[in-house]
Amino acid sequence: MKTELIIFDLDGTILNTLEDLADSTNYALVANQLPQRTMEEVRSFVGNGIKKLIDRAVPEGCKDTIVDKVFADFKEHYEKHCADKTRPYDGILELLGELQNKKYHLAVVSNKADFAVQELCETYFSGKFEYVVGERKGIRRKPYPDSVLEVLDKLQINKENAVYVGDSEVDIETAKNAGIKMICVEWGFRDRAYLMKQGAENFAASPIEIYRFLD
């Protein structure tokens, strides 16, 4: 079936957001007299939304009230600083431009808070995507397929004509649950060996290699 729609994950796929996520995480931890986390620890914590990031970053045994306060401090800081160090990965802007020229439909589905997804996509990819969604209240986040199915419905594209591009085990499971083809990128927050163990089959070592999987 001909590919008509390409849905991208955000963090670790088209945007390198790790430094800003780590900075806001550590700001919130320090503000609550808790130990900081390394960049690699934060890398391993991301993928299931910012609440899960903070749940993982806070030391085990902390009271729920402390976790909630760290989460609130993180959100306040990240809303102001989500684009301080974040940048598109090399080759992504060129890829999106080429895909647009070839008349593919493009969208973003992320577990990042919707306010940040909207801001970052407008800042770095203005005009590139037809539909952009992040984590929202009342909508099950990935790996549930709800937001992917929402995109398919809004753009009136059949599952057989869509592909999902991501960098994590959450993305692999999301594509599976949505019933669409998956492409894993090798430049994101999880390495190839780990993704293969999670069932990944299609890998792109650079943005241009995504073309190999488009019909």
Steps between C-alpha positions, in 0.01 A plus 500: 500500500625847416618708796299821531553601864814506715447551873808598701579473867658821632764448771792295376357476148482846343610713796791449738327618817717314749699791645194714570317204655801425719540865602135534603506164678804596702364847572189342651698240694738760651208728585367217716835404657529180297810365319551589134496250214757452224423559134508127435259433784255754360542345154386167643205661680334666199244349267186465709416866560636760741312367804667161459834678446466665841371182665819329385731791586380541859673258743299194600301537818416870465152599608244573232484861615872540425466336160209730417701806605799395287266445206341843545842667520616309192199609295538864601869500409467297181220718365742793509815315395389218267679658203823624663728224367258289295583469130383293203726207420728547201317435175148512644398837357628396159310172523174669596538747214552218251204305635282808469616552142399141424153568645518267799272584792708567815399491866645478852377281786693536825471410868645840587253745654288650224595861586867417438430298185303788348764758595797297380339402171407861432850619595699247298263359240249774422285399206649151471230294672128477430415364843691510830392342829660444839388362833161640597263442788246229428696350208698182557864559415726271300534203476121519479417579136241769575693802369627315193145394417390860555749616237385234255140608552568874472703461180278224360788257439471121517732308733651318204619833360667627818837450667622597847857621559644486852797418718372296795329184617192714567489596133538139388205398717296801386539412133412139574190599695393737222559240231742708294856452374787612725840651423753531784765771486850426627591851618246526784478413868525118460770305317445251217580189705242591761235580238560170323429321827170691511403366158618778267566391142534815289790732585609837359857601585441851361192700409545442127482123556136532599430514126597133472183401681258724314301342220 
